[in-house]
Amino acid sequence: MAVPKRRTSKRKKRARNTHKKAPAIAIQRCPRCQSMKRPHRVCAECGYYGGVQRVEAKEA
């Protein structure tokens, strides 16, 4: 069975793993109340999605 001759340095290991980061979370404005929300989800502030109220609005 093959065994590495030398230990992998921190620099080599980190360079190899640079692309393994989590993608940035997409955020957009709600067209109704202009609060920030994730796309394709009901707005937490007004409760609207696709121009129709889907859930009750959050109490302020």
Residue, then its C-alpha position, 0 to 999 in steps of 0.5 A: m500500500a502506498v504511503p506518502k514520503r513527506r507530510t503535506s505542508k499547511r500551505k499545500k493543504r490550504a491551497r488545495n482546499t481554497h475552492k471548498k468554501a460555502p457559496a454566498i447566500a443570495i439575498q434580494r429585496c421584496p417587491r412589496c415591502q422592500s425588506m431583504k429576503r431569500p429568493h423563491r421564499v415567502c417574505a418574513e415581513c409582509g408574508y407575500y410571495g408572487g403578489v399573493q399573501r401566503v402567510e400572516a405578516k409578522e407582528a412588529 
